[in-house]
Amino acid sequence: LLKAASAHLAIARGDLDAARSLVSEAVRYGVEGRDMPVVAQTAVATVAYLVATGAAERAAEVLGASDMLRGHPDRSNLDAERLAGELRAALGDEAYAAAYQRGRAWSRVDALTRIDPATASP
């Protein structure tokens, strides 16, 4: 989770290369630990990275995948809530909902591959 938090800081500084690397490490550590709530939290950092790079639709998919991996939406996660609002504003309610639902429908295997910005295909 420290790598994910560091990625959020790198995004705030505008250092997207560092953010991408940090998010990828965070995802890898979470997957290796087999802790899906931790993986889901790191996926929120992926969402922040994707928003910063202009990939709003993919970010909404990853947010849906994050909630699927956790088992339910985490309304206490202020970053996830903020990002969901930004994505709704960027995509519109219908497009956001469709992308989010696509991500929620991914299998666990697909989600674990697609939430890593270093290995995911757009």
N, C-alpha and C positions, 0 to 999 in steps of 0.2 A: 504493500500500500504506500510505502514511502516513495517508491519509484513513480507511482501514479500521481502522488501529490507533487513530486518534483516536476513531473511533466506539465501539470497545471501551471506551475510557476514559470516554466520555460515558455509555455504558450503566452503567458502574460507579458513576458519579456520580448516576445516576437521571435524566439529562437526555435523555429519549427523543426529543424534538423535534430536538435537535442531532444525536443519533445517526442518526436517519432521514435527515437532510440529508447528513451525512458519508458514510453508506453509499451513498446515491444518487450522490453525486459520485464515490466510489471506483469504483462499477460503471461509470459513464459513462466515466471515464478509462481503465479497463481495456478496455472495449469499443472505444473510439476507438483504443487502441494495438494492438488485435487480438491481445492476448496472453492466451490462454485460461488458462494457469496463474495469471496475475495476477487475471483475472476470477474464477477458482475461489476464490482466496484472499479476494477481496472478498465473495464469496457467503457465506463463513463469518461475516463481520461481519453480513450480512443474517440469518443463522441466529440469531446472538446477539441481534440486535434483535427478531426474532420471538419468541424465547423470553422476552425481557423484557416483551413485550406480551401474553404468554399464548397466542400462536398456535402451539402445539407441533406440531400436525399439519402445518401449512404449513412450519414450520421444518424438519421432517424431510424434506419434499419438496425444499426448497431445498438441504439437505445432500446429498441424492442427486444433485441437479442439479450441485452443485459438483464432486462426484466424477466425474460424466459429462463436464463441461467440461474437467477436468484430464486425464481419460483413465483414472484409477484413484484409489482412496482414498489420501489422504496421511496415513499413520499417524504421521508425524513432526509433524503440526500439532496441538499440544497443545490449542488452542482447539476444533478440530473434534472431537477425541477426547472432551474434557470435555463438549461440547455433545451429542454422540451419547449419552453416558451419561445426561445429564440428560433427554434426550428419551425414552430407553428407560424410565427411571424414571417419567416423566410419562404416557407413552402405553401402556406395556406392550410387551413384546417383539414380539408379533404386529402390533399397530397401528403401531409404529415401523417395522418391516420393510416393511410394506405401503406406508406413506407414503414411505419412503426409496426404494423401488423405483419408485414412481410418478414421483418426481423424476428418477431415473436414466433413465427411459424418455422423458422430454421430449426433443423435438428441440432442437437448438442454438438455433434461433430462439425457440422457446417459453421455453427456460431463460434466455436473455439478457433477455427481457422480464420473466419472473417473479421473477428474483433482485433486481430493483430495487424496494425498498419504496415508492418514490414513484410508480411507474407500474403495479405489479403489481395484478392483481385478486385478492381473497382466495380 
